[in-house]
């Protein structure tokens, strides 16, 4: 790996100028940076949601445990950042960059067996449906309800969750109570009011039933799109 190291240079000495990285060295450099960015993005995007799925949000104890998990999770991130900007930086300045990256790599390798050790106890939530389908359904329902007159005989779109727990509540005769709870938990936001037309009292699109929760989730997705532009 010594061939990947750039030649020694001294910016203050014109006889040994610093040269720009080219060829295979540049490919290896940027490939490593992109792989690190991909891994960090995957961990930061999936680890918090994976931890939240381990607790039952329908019970008070589960919600309390989930809140405790996120407290420890953020605290661990802060401790890791503190070690990174102090001890690891000291190692890189005094012992070399390879020691700093080596220590971080060792920590990652040690965390993998620890994480896999609890695989048999994890609660894995199987994804159902597609977010693109929900976005298209809400947008199309809003457009159709705007262009087409509402019909009194159309099915009334109720504000309820599509989860199995909500369906079981209807089967047990508690549909009205669950519906009120969902309405209280999912108030309509004031942004992108056009999408609120996907959930009218008398819908012109009986086949495209949209709940308030689905509309609010689509609003969140559309609201963050400008940040990626």
C-alpha positions as CSV (number, residue, x, y, z in Angstrom):
1,X,0.0,0.0,0.0
2,X,3.0,2.3,0.1
3,X,2.6,3.0,-3.6
4,X,-0.7,4.7,-2.8
5,X,0.9,7.3,-0.6
6,X,1.6,10.7,-2.2
7,X,5.3,11.8,-2.4
8,X,6.6,14.0,0.4
9,X,6.2,17.7,-0.2
10,X,6.9,21.0,1.5
11,X,4.7,23.9,0.4
12,X,7.3,26.4,1.7
13,X,10.0,24.8,-0.5
14,X,9.7,25.3,-4.3
15,X,12.0,22.4,-5.0
16,X,9.5,19.9,-3.5
17,X,6.0,21.1,-4.5
18,X,2.9,19.2,-3.6
19,X,1.5,17.4,-6.6
20,X,-2.2,16.8,-7.3
21,X,-3.4,13.2,-6.9
22,X,-4.0,11.5,-10.3
23,X,-4.7,8.2,-11.8
24,X,-5.1,5.1,-9.6
25,X,-4.3,7.1,-6.5
26,X,-7.2,9.5,-7.2
27,X,-9.6,6.6,-7.9
28,X,-8.7,4.9,-4.6
29,X,-9.0,8.1,-2.7
30,X,-12.5,9.1,-4.0
31,X,-13.7,5.5,-3.9
32,X,-12.8,5.2,-0.3
33,X,-14.5,8.5,0.5
34,X,-17.7,7.5,-1.3
35,X,-17.8,4.1,0.3
36,X,-17.5,5.7,3.8
37,X,-20.3,8.2,2.9
38,X,-22.5,5.4,1.7
39,X,-21.9,3.4,4.9
40,X,-22.5,6.3,7.2
41,X,-25.7,7.3,5.3
42,X,-27.0,3.7,5.6
43,X,-26.3,3.4,9.3
44,X,-27.7,6.8,10.2
45,X,-30.8,6.2,8.2
46,X,-31.6,2.7,9.4
47,X,-30.2,2.3,12.9
48,X,-32.6,4.8,14.7
49,X,-35.7,3.3,13.0
50,X,-34.5,-0.2,13.8
51,X,-34.1,0.6,17.4
52,X,-37.5,2.3,17.6
53,X,-39.2,-0.9,16.2
54,X,-38.0,-2.9,19.2
55,X,-40.5,-1.2,21.4
56,X,-44.3,-1.3,21.4
57,X,-45.6,2.2,20.7
58,X,-49.2,1.3,21.6
59,X,-48.3,0.9,25.3
60,X,-47.1,3.6,27.7
61,X,-44.2,1.4,28.8
62,X,-43.1,0.9,25.2
63,X,-43.2,4.6,24.5
64,X,-41.2,5.3,27.6
65,X,-38.6,2.7,26.7
66,X,-38.4,4.0,23.1
67,X,-37.8,7.5,24.5
68,X,-35.0,6.1,26.8
69,X,-33.4,4.4,23.8
70,X,-33.2,7.6,21.8
71,X,-31.7,9.4,24.8
72,X,-29.0,6.8,25.1
73,X,-28.5,6.7,21.3
74,X,-28.0,10.5,21.1
75,X,-25.7,10.4,24.2
76,X,-23.6,7.7,22.6
77,X,-23.3,9.7,19.4
78,X,-22.2,12.7,21.4
79,X,-19.6,10.6,23.2
80,X,-18.3,9.2,20.0
81,X,-18.0,12.6,18.5
82,X,-16.1,13.8,21.6
83,X,-13.6,10.9,21.3
84,X,-13.2,11.5,17.6
85,X,-12.3,15.2,17.9
86,X,-10.0,14.7,20.8
87,X,-8.2,11.4,21.2
88,X,-8.4,10.3,17.5
89,X,-7.2,13.7,16.3
90,X,-4.3,13.5,18.8
91,X,-3.3,10.1,17.4
92,X,-3.4,11.4,13.9
93,X,-1.3,14.4,14.7
94,X,1.3,12.6,16.8
95,X,1.3,9.0,15.4
96,X,0.0,9.3,11.9
97,X,-3.3,9.3,10.1
98,X,-3.2,5.5,9.7
99,X,-3.6,5.1,13.4
100,X,-6.7,7.2,13.5
101,X,-8.4,5.4,10.7
102,X,-7.2,2.1,12.0
103,X,-8.8,2.8,15.4
104,X,-12.1,3.7,13.8
105,X,-12.0,0.6,11.6
106,X,-11.3,-1.6,14.6
107,X,-14.3,-0.1,16.4
108,X,-16.6,-0.8,13.5
109,X,-15.4,-4.4,13.2
110,X,-15.9,-5.0,17.0
111,X,-19.5,-3.5,16.7
112,X,-20.5,-6.0,14.0
113,X,-20.5,-9.2,16.1
114,X,-22.1,-7.3,19.0
115,X,-24.9,-6.2,16.8
116,X,-25.4,-9.6,15.2
117,X,-25.4,-11.4,18.6
118,X,-28.9,-10.1,19.2
119,X,-30.3,-11.0,15.8
120,X,-32.5,-13.7,17.2
121,X,-34.2,-11.3,19.6
122,X,-34.8,-8.4,17.2
123,X,-38.3,-7.4,16.2
124,X,-38.2,-6.9,12.4
125,X,-41.1,-4.9,10.9
126,X,-41.7,-6.2,7.4
127,X,-42.3,-3.3,5.0
128,X,-45.8,-3.3,3.4
129,X,-46.6,-1.4,0.2
130,X,-44.6,1.3,-1.5
131,X,-44.3,5.0,-0.5
132,X,-44.4,5.9,-4.2
133,X,-47.8,4.2,-4.5
134,X,-49.1,6.3,-1.5
135,X,-47.8,9.5,-3.0
136,X,-49.4,8.9,-6.4
137,X,-52.7,7.8,-4.7
138,X,-52.9,11.0,-2.6
139,X,-52.0,13.3,-5.5
140,X,-54.4,11.6,-7.9
141,X,-57.2,11.6,-5.3
142,X,-56.7,15.3,-4.7
143,X,-56.8,16.1,-8.4
144,X,-59.9,14.0,-9.0
145,X,-61.7,15.4,-6.0
146,X,-60.9,18.9,-7.3
147,X,-62.0,18.3,-10.9
148,X,-65.0,16.0,-10.3
149,X,-68.1,16.9,-8.3
150,X,-68.5,15.0,-5.1
151,X,-71.3,12.4,-5.0
152,X,-73.5,11.8,-1.9
153,X,-73.5,8.1,-2.7
154,X,-69.7,7.9,-2.7
155,X,-67.9,6.1,0.1
156,X,-67.0,8.3,3.0
157,X,-63.2,8.3,3.5
158,X,-62.6,7.8,7.1
159,X,-59.5,8.9,9.0
160,X,-58.0,5.6,10.1
161,X,-54.8,3.6,10.0
162,X,-54.3,0.7,7.6
163,X,-52.4,-1.2,10.2
164,X,-53.7,-4.6,11.5
165,X,-54.4,-3.1,14.9
166,X,-56.9,-0.7,13.4
167,X,-58.6,-3.4,11.5
168,X,-58.9,-5.6,14.6
169,X,-60.4,-2.6,16.4
170,X,-63.2,-2.4,13.8
171,X,-63.9,-6.2,14.1
172,X,-64.2,-5.9,17.8
173,X,-66.8,-3.1,17.5
174,X,-64.4,-0.3,18.6
175,X,-64.1,1.3,15.2
176,X,-65.6,4.6,16.3
177,X,-63.3,4.9,19.2
178,X,-60.2,4.1,17.2
179,X,-61.3,6.6,14.5
180,X,-61.6,9.3,17.1
181,X,-58.2,8.5,18.5
182,X,-56.6,8.6,15.1
183,X,-58.2,11.9,14.3
184,X,-56.8,13.3,17.5
185,X,-53.4,11.9,16.8
186,X,-53.2,13.0,13.2
187,X,-54.4,16.6,12.9
188,X,-54.2,18.1,9.4
189,X,-51.3,20.5,8.9
190,X,-51.6,23.9,7.3
191,X,-49.0,23.3,4.6
192,X,-49.9,22.0,1.1
193,X,-53.6,22.4,1.7
194,X,-54.3,21.2,-1.8
195,X,-53.6,17.7,-0.8
196,X,-56.2,17.9,1.9
197,X,-58.8,17.5,-0.9
198,X,-57.8,13.8,-1.0
199,X,-59.8,13.2,2.2
200,X,-63.2,14.9,1.7
201,X,-66.4,13.9,3.5
202,X,-68.0,12.9,0.2
203,X,-65.3,11.6,-2.1
204,X,-65.6,11.5,-5.8
205,X,-63.0,8.8,-5.9
206,X,-64.4,5.9,-3.9
207,X,-61.6,3.6,-5.1
208,X,-58.8,6.0,-3.9
209,X,-59.4,6.1,-0.2
210,X,-56.8,8.2,1.6
211,X,-56.5,8.7,5.3
212,X,-55.3,11.9,7.0
213,X,-52.1,10.1,8.1
214,X,-51.3,9.2,4.5
215,X,-51.9,12.8,3.4
216,X,-49.6,14.1,6.1
217,X,-46.9,11.7,5.3
218,X,-47.0,12.8,1.6
219,X,-46.8,16.4,2.8
220,X,-43.7,15.7,4.8
221,X,-42.0,14.0,1.8
222,X,-42.9,16.9,-0.6
223,X,-41.8,19.5,2.0
224,X,-38.2,18.1,2.2
225,X,-37.8,17.7,-1.6
226,X,-36.5,21.4,-2.0
227,X,-33.6,20.6,0.3
228,X,-32.3,18.1,-2.3
229,X,-32.5,20.5,-5.2
